[in-house]
Amino acid sequence: MAAGLVRSGLAGCGQQVSRLLRRRFHRSAPAALQVTVRDALNQAMDEELERDEKVFLLGEEVAQYDGAYKVSRGLWKKYGDKRIIDTPISEMGFAGIAVGAAMAGLRPICEFMTFNFSMQAIDQVINSAAKTYYMSGGLQPVPIVFRGPNGASAGVAAQHSQCFAAWYGHCPGLKVVSPWSSEDAKGLIKSAIRDDNPVVVLENELMYGVPFEFPEEAQSKDFLIPIGKAKIEREGTHITLVSHSRPVGHCMEAAAILSKEGIECEVINLRTIRPMDIETIEFSVMKTNHLVTVEGGWPQFGVGAEICARIMEGPAFNFLDAPAVRVTGADVPMPYAKILEENCIPQVKDIIFAAKKTLNI
C-alpha cells in the first residue's frame, strides 16, 4: 500500500512538472542599451579617427587630461600625440592651425572648451573657414568640425552661458547642428566629420552625463544622421513644440504633463540649425494649427524668431489658428545667482504656460 502511495505521488509530481514545462512564461523585452551623450560623442570620434587617418582632434586639455568634460577620454592613449593634440590657451591660434590643416586636406576636429571662447577665434571660423569654399568657386573645401559645449550650464555666469546657435546659424558657408540625445550626438558628429563644409557642433555641458536609450542602428560604425533633417520626437494633434538641444527634453516633459489634460503636443527636435528643416515644421503646423518655439538663447534675432518668420512667409501661415509664441532665455546677460539663473532659462512650466496661452485655455 505504501509503495502504491509513493507511485501515485511520483505520478502526480510528474504531471505537475509536465504542466509547468508546457506553460508559457512571460518574457520581458531585453533592456535597451543606455549610453550617455558624452560616451556617444567619444564613440563617434573614436570610430572616425579609426576609419580615416586624416581625422585628428585638437584643443585645450583634449589629450593627456582626457578633455575638460572627458569627452575625449582614452583617445590620446589610443592614437597618440599626432592625432590628439593639446594646444595652448589661444583659440585664435589653434583654430587657425585647424583651418589651415583642413585646407591642406586633413579633417580636423577643433574643440572649444566652451563656445563662449570661440569668440576669440571668430575671424578664423567665419572669414577663413565659412567663406573659403564659396570664394574659391568650390575648389577649396574646408572640412573642419568646430565642437564643444554651448549655451547655459550651471553657476558659470554671463561669460560662460551664452547660446551661439543664432550667431553661427546666421552665417552662410557654415553648417550648424545642435544634438539633444545620444543618438543625435553620435549620428550628427559623424556626419559633420565626413562633410566637406565647416560644421559647428553645438553640444550642451548639462547633457554630457545624461543617458539615453541607444537603438541598435546607432551602435553601427556606419550610423549617420543627415545634416538638415529634423526629427519628430513625439507625435501630437493640438500644438507643435519646436526646440533644439537641452530644451527638447523640457518640451517632452511639458508634452507628457499636457497629455494628462487632454492636450497632445507634437515635439520636433530640430537637430540642425543651418540648413533648417522648415518643411517638417510646416507640415506639423498644418496639422496642429498652433506653434510654440523653445530655445535657451536670447529672444532678439534668435532661432525661434527665424522659425516664426519662415512660417509667416510660407504656406503654413494660413493654417495657424493663433499667433506663434516664442519661449526663450531672458534678454539679459546670465546672472550668477542660482534663483536668477533658473528664471533666465526656459523651464517646463514656461512651455506649459505658452502652450495653453496659444490654445487659449
N, C-alpha and C positions, 0 to 999 in steps of 0.2 A: 504493500500500500504506500509506504514511504517512497519507494522507487517511482511509483506512478505519479505521486505529487511532484517529485523532482522533475520527472519528464514533462509534465504539464506546465510546470513553472518555466522550464527552459524553453518550451514551445511558445509560451506567452511572451517571453523576453525576445525570442527570435522575431515574432510578429511585430513587436514594438520597434525593434531595430530596423526591420524592413520598411515599416511605415515612415520612420524617421529619415531613412535614406531616400525614400521616394518624395519626401516633402521638398518643396522649392523654397529655399531661403531667400530673403530679400538681399539683393546685392547692391550696396551703395556704390555710386559712381566714384571712380578714383579721384582723389583730391587733386585739384588743379595746381599746377606749379605756381608758386608765388615768387616773384622777382621784384626787387626794389628798382627804382629809376636809376639809382647810382650803378647797380650791377648791370642793368641793361645797357647803359652807356659804355661801361667798361668792356662788356662782352662785344658790343658793336665795334669799338675801336680796335680791340684785340683781333677780331676777325678780319677787319680791313687792313690792319698792319701786316697780318699774316698773308693775306690774299695778294697785296700789291706792295712791292718793296719801295715804291715811290712815296708811299704814305709815311709821314712822320709827325710827331707831336712835339710842340714846344710851348713854353710858358713858365710862369713863376711857380716853382716848387712841384712841377709835374713829375719829376723823375725820382730822385732819392727819397723825397718826403712822401711819395705816392699821391701827390696832389693835395691842395688845400682842403678839398672835400672828399678825398680818397677815391675820386672817380677814375684816376689812372693807376690805381693800386696794382702792383705786380708787373706793370708793363715795362718799367725800366730794367728790372731783373731779367725779363724775358728777351727784350730787344736791344738793350744796351744804350750807350751814350750817343750813338749816331742817329738813333731813331726816336729816342725820348730825351728831350733836351731841356735842362734847366736854364733859365735866362736871368739876366739882371732885372732889377725893378725899373724897367724902361719900356713901357708899352709901345711908344713910337718906334723905338729901336727894334724890338723883336717882331712887331707887326710888319715893319718894313722888310726885315730879313725874310719873313714868311711870304710876303707878297712877291719879293724877288725870286724866291725859290719856286713859287708857283709859276711865274713867268718863264722860268728856266726848265719847266717840265715836271717838277715834283708836285706832290699833293699834300701840302702842309695842313695840319690841324692846329690852329693858333688859339690857345686858351687864355682868356682874360679871367683873372681871379674874381672879378665881378664886372659886368658890362658898364658900370659907372666909370671904371678905369679905362674903358675903350675910348672915352673922350680924349685921352692923351694921344690916341692913335687915329683920330677921326680922319685926318688927311690921308693916311695910308689906306684906310678902309674905303673911303668914298672916292678920292681922286685917283689913287693908284690902283685899287682892286676893282671897284664897281664900274669905272668908266672905260677901262683899257680895252676890253673885249669889243665894245661898240666903236671906240675911237680908232681901233685898228682894222675896222671892217670885217671883224670875225677872224682875223689872222692870229691874234694873240690872246688865247684863253688864259684865265687866271683861276685855276681850280683850287680854291682855298676855302677852308671852313674856319669861321670865327665862332668860338663857342665859350660858354660859361654861364654862371647864374645871372638872372635878370629879374628886376622887379623887387618888391618888398621882401625882406627877410624878417628878422625879429630883433628889435632893440639895437639897430645899427644906424638909425637916424637918417638925416636928409641926403648925405653924400654917398650912401651905400644902398639906397632903397628905391631907386628910380627905375621905371619901366621904359625900355627903349624900343618897344615894338613899333610905335608910331614913327619914331625917328628914322629907323632903318627901313621900315616899310614905305617911307616916303620916297626912297631913292631908287630910280631906275638903274638897272645893272646888277642889283643885289637880289638874291632870293632870301626870304626870311621865314624860318619855321619856329614854332613855339609848341613843343610837346607837353602833354599832360601826363599820360600814363607811361608805364614801362614799355609797352608795345609801341607807342608813339616815339619814345626816345630812341629805341633801337632802330626802328624802320626809317625814321627821318634822318638820323645822323649818318646811316649807311648810304642813303640816297644822296645826302649832302656831300659826302666824301667822294662819291663817284661822279658828281656833277662837274661840268666844265666851267660853270659860273661860280663866282664867290657866293657862299651861302652863310648867313648868320643864323646860328642855332641858339635860341633864347631859352635857356633852362631855368629852373627855379630852385633855389637853395633849400626851401622848405619841403620840396618834393623828393629830394635825393633819397631819403630814408623811407619813403612810403612804398609798401609792397602792393603789387597789382597781380591779378591773375595773368599768366603769361601763356597765351594759346600755343598750340603745337606748331603752327606755321611760323610763329615768331621765333621759335627756337632754331630754325634753319639758318645756316650761314648765308643763304641766298635771299633772306627775307628783306624786302624793301617796301617802304610806304611812299607812293608817288608824291612829290612836292606839288602843291597846288590843289590838293583834294581834301575837303573837309570830311568829317565822319559824324553820322547821326548816332549819338551815344544812347539816346532814349527816344522812342517814338511817342508822339502825342498829337492831339487834335485841337486843343484850345489856344495854345500860345507857343511861340518859338523863343527859346532862350539860346543866344549865340555867345560863345566865350572862347578863350584860349588859355593855355597854361593852368595854373592852380585854380582860378575861379571856375573852371569846368566842374571840378569836384563840388564847389559850392552850389552850382546850378543843379547838379544831380541830387544833392541833399534837399534843396528847395523843391525840386520836382517831386521827390518822394513824399514830402510833407503836404504839398498842394494836392497830390493824388488822393490823399485821405479825405480831402474836402471836395473831391469830385472834379478837380481841375487837372487835366492831363497836359503836361508840358512836353514839347519836343526839344531836346537838348542837342545842340550842334557844337561839336568840338572843331574849331577852325583848323587846327594843326598847322596851317600855313597862313602867314600874314601877307606875304607877297610871293607869287601872284595869288590873290584872294579868290577863293571858290564861291563867287557870288551866286552862281546858279543853284547850288544846294540850298542856300539861304532863301532865294526867291521861290523855289518850289515849295519849301516849308511854309513860308509866309502865305503863299497862295492857298495852302491847305488850312492853316490855323487862323489866318486873318489878323494876327497880333504879333508884335515883335518887341523883345527886350534884349539889349546887348549888355554884356557884363565884362568888365576888364579892371585890372588893378592900376592902370595908368591914369594920368590926368585927363580931364574931360575935353579940354580945348584941342582941336585938330587930332583927336585920338582915333583908335581903331573903331570904336563904336560910332563915332561921327562919320567915318568913311563908309561904314556899312549902311547907316541911315541915309546918307546921300545917294549911294548906289541903288538902294531900294526905291528911293523917291524918283530917281531918274529912269528906272526900269519898269518892266511890265508888272511887277508885284505891287506897285504903289496902289493901283486901283482895287486891290484885294484887301487892303488894310481897313479894318473897322474902327481903328483908333490910332492916334499918333504913336510912332515908335518911341520907346523910352530907353535912355541910357543909364546904366548903373556903373559908376566909375570910382576911381580913387578921388579923395578930396583934392581941391585945387589949391594945395599948399605944399611947401617942402615938408617932407616926412618928419613929424615930431619924434623926440626920443622917448618921452613918457609912454608907458605901456598902454594906458587907457586912451590917450590921444591917438596913438598909433592904430589901435583897434578901430577907432572912429574914422580913421582916414582910409581904411581898406574895406572894400565891399564885403559884407557879411551875408550869411544865408537870409537873415531877417530882411535885409535891404532888397534882396532879389524877390522874396515873397511879397513885400510891400509894393514893389514896382509891378509885379505880375498882376496883383489884384487891382492896382490903380489902372493899369492898361485895360483890364477886363471890366472895369467899373463895378467892382464887387465891394 
